[in-house]
């Protein structure tokens, strides 16, 4: 039950922040938070990360649904809290962006815009943050925790 709450909270936060941006920042505009470094912007991404597969909405929607179902299956089956947290974060972010792809035909709303000197990092959103953090936690789990769990199971046999 707690994992459902985590997923719903992430989706809610993501959709709320996107709504605030759409209502307060004209499309294509940006507001300096830290001039020359961080801006709140209003952009849309019609593809996946960094704009790859741009315009492939009807491919990305079913793929996201299929991957989400698989992640939900593993979320229910697992007993490890770190694994469940990582999957919950990824699922919440994926569903947040899926809502945009399905119901905002212009694409996923992105608004966090960082500049590092002359380099402008691709604009992203709250859902993307949770997907990245969840993926980092999942990587940690796979690389370090899962191995220890398997070693512990083998030593008990």
N, C-alpha and C positions, 0 to 999 in steps of 0.2 A: 504494500500500500504506500509506503513512504516513497518508493521509486516512482510511482504514478504522480505523486504530489511534486516531486522534483521535476519530472518531465513537464507537467502542466505549468509549474512556476516558470520554467525556462521559456516555454511557448508564450505564456502571458507577458513576461518581461520583454521578449523579443517583439511581439506584436504591438505592445504598448509603445515602445521606443520608436518603432517604425511609424506608428500612427502620429505620434508627436512630431516627428520629422516631417511627414507628409503635410500635416496641418500648419506647420510653422516655417518651413524652409521651402522656397520655390524650387522646382526641379532645375537642377543644374547650378544652383547657388551654393555657396558655402560661407559659414560664419567662423571667423577665427576664435579659437579658444586660447591657444598659445600661438601667436602670430609667427608664421614661418615654420611651424612644427605640427600643430594639431588643429584640425578644423572639423566642425560639424557640417556635413554636406547633404545633398539630396541627389542621389544617383540611382540608377537601376541597372542591374546585371541580368541580361537575358540568357546567360550561360551558367556554367558552374564556377568553381574557384578561378579567380583571375581571368574570368571571361572565356575560359575554354568551353568548347561546345556551344558557342554563342548561337542563339536561335533554335536550339534543340530542345525546347520546352516539352514537346510530346515524347521525347526520349527520356529526359531527366525525371519527369513526373512518375512514370511506372517504375523506373530503376530505384528511385527514392522510396517508393512504397514497398517494393520487394525487399530492399536492404533493411528497411525499418521493421518489416515483419520478421526477418531473420534475427535482427538485433533484439527484438522483443522476445522471441523464443529463448534466446540465450540468457536474457535478463531474468526470465521466469525460472529457467532451469538451474541457474547458478546459485551458489550459496555464499560466494565471496563478495563482501561489501565493496571493495575497491573496484572489482569487475562490474558490479551492478551500478556503482556511481558513474564509472566511465561510460557504460552503455546508456545510462539515463541522460547524461549530458549530450552525448552524440545524438540520441533519439530526439531530445527536446529541440536541439538546434536544427536537425534535419527536418523535423515536422514544421518548425517555424518558417524555414525557407520554402518548404513544400506548399504551405498555405499561400505564400506570395506567388509561387509559380502557378498554382492552380487558380487563384482568384484575382491576382493582379497581373493581367496579361502583359503589362509592360516589363515584367521581370521582378526580381528580388530587390527590395529596397536596401540600399547600402548608404551608410552615413558617417562612419568613422574614418576620417581621412588624415593620414600621417605623411609628413614630408621629412626626409632626412637629407639635408643639403639640397642638391638638385634632383634627388630621387623621390618620386611620389609613390609610396607603397599603395598597392591596390586597395581601394575603399572597401570596407567590410561592415558587418553589423553584429548585433549581440548574438544571434544564432551562430554565426561563424566563430565567435569567441568560444562558445561552449563546445562546438564541434572540435576545435583545435585543442582545448584543454582536456576534453574527454578522450581524444585520440592520444594525447601525451600520457594520460593516466592509463589508458589501455595498453600502450606500448610498455610502460613501466611494469604493469601487471604481467604481460606476456614474457618480458625479458627476465624479470626477477622473481616475481611471486609465484607464477605458474610452475616454474622449474622447482622451486622449494616445495610447493604442494605435492608435485609428482614424486620428488625425492622422499618426502615424508610418507606418502602412500606406499612406496616401494619398500621402505624400511620397516613398515608395519606388517608386511606380508611374511 
